């Protein structure tokens, strides 16, 4: 965002209030209207848009278009309308156009807010270069179902991890560019997945996630969805359930306020409730009192304030042109680093990786190794595949498809041609030292893939399995687990290069699973699991009480022979909670150590980590015995118990009231 002078807030308030005072009701309503950017050749749509703009009935545009088209429309708004109010140029951020970043689940596998923030800066920079100043993201969805079709778009299962990475994304999207221009981010939890999930904790999880992001990195806008609708769909009473927004719920643009005004005007919210509100309908309901002028003014005041914060009112016509400081070369560098950190080594026993002289000749098996669309998940452009990465490093290898057709074109069961392809793969596997098998986007290993794995394992057990789809996989081969398994799903443009560097040891794997992995209904690797090329050990933890928090200390050892990065995780189980899902991630630290190095770690666990939201939106910290677990994954943790007295619980609650947003939790009682 733009850096502001000390008197910015006062100047902003005076400017916005002066402007509101001279706006008509229709012009105010127009600030809540986002219209689609006309497509090339759409002369009638373009003419209709310009006519609406000239009357001051459009606050922004949604979508994408040529930069010169957007600049021309912005000039029209500034030069030819009565009040000269500039436009917001909005779009969904996506993963990038020229350079595609890893998918959300792959970003979650990095467990690195710094890496995620850098990737978001690239996406925002490209959007700014195309004339955008409002990005409708991040869209944050949680899931524990590894077989959902939308898995790649989820952020894993942990509220805390998703909160940390969503806050990092907001910081990255709102990062100020070299030319001083900024963009607005929009924290979104309005995806249908939040309502469709049959999760009894869905309301409290959303509140915890939103509260954490607003506390750490407040976005310029929010679209949080309907909690009351969620309660209704679950068959529960909506009496007393949290409602949408209101003037006191959020200081930035709250799209729930737009939805509320639209509904009063007879317009039901669709998948994009911020688009296509009708000015005339809003004017009518304001005129007959169904929407108060104060309610409309408050929503418009936030839009005008956001435009002021962006510097749009201070820009001269030369500044309206899109930013030009975005570099594709720099974007590829960031995309490569992000993809490296997202690769998860699930198993390496015996140690087949990193590849070296002892690995012998290398055979790559599977159509996924040649697929340049798979790493982008159908996004813009092609990505480097695994063979491209090997070629770039000059790594000698041979390739066979293994099966007759690609997974996305495969009918059920084995094909006759598969037997010949499997036979050719096995003949080649007998003559090499290491076999790398790649699997594409599939929820589970099918009959053909299983036959291929079994046959290869029978002739050469030195198999490195790589899952390149969004779904992590850990199948058996002839009744045993494969010795080496990596997950590298939807890593974006630089996928193949990142994977080749990890396989050869130029970059040690650092990714961790952001959700538990199950195979055939059985529990497998837990959330937080991931290996590197060095061995780490964690000393016994010490847990003690402070006046308003719990202090947890531990010692991390790199007992391996090379530098490595480990993610130390802290989990909490609240009083009275039982079961595997009751323990939740409360904090984590990523630590890089040289071979033989030791590091003392300190965690401070306060009310934010111990407390929880009730379904009515209230936030409580319970007295009782808490279980604190610190380890290298959920199932590799030292467990301690500590009792929080009623006095300490109340002290923690008072400590929350002194934070930068003291009324945060109370305000979220009315937030969707």
Secondary structure, DSSP 8 states (H G I E B T S, - for coil): -----TTHHHHHHHHHHHHHHT--HHHHHHTT-EEE---TT-HHHHHHHHHHHHTT---EEES---HHHHHHHHHHHHHHSSS----EEEE--TT-SSS----HHHHHHH--HHHHHHHHHHHHHHHHHTT--EE---B------TT-TTGGGS--S-HHHHHHHHHHHHHHHT---TTS---EEEEE--SHHHHH---TTHHHHHHHHHHHHHHHS--SEEE---HHHHHHHTT---TT------TTS-SSEEHHHHHHHHHHTT----TTTTS---HHHHHHHHHTTSS-HHHHHHHHHHHHHHHHHTTTTT--GGGGS------HHHHHHHHHHHHHHH-EEEEESS---S--GGG-SEEEESGGGG-SSGGGTT-SS----HHHHHHHHT---EEE-SSSS-GGG--SS--HHHHHHHHHHHHHHTTSSEEEEEE-S-SS--HHHHHHHHHHHHH---EEEEE-SSS----EETTEE-SEEEE--S--TTHHHHHHHHHHTSS------SS--EETTEE-S-TT--B-SS-EEE---EEEE-SSSEEEEEEEEE-SSS-EEEEEEEEEE-TT--SGGG-EEEEEEEEEE-TT-EEEEEEEE-HHHH-EE-TTS-EE---EEEEEEEEEETTEEEEEEEEE-HHHHHHHHHHHTTSTTTTHHHHGGG--
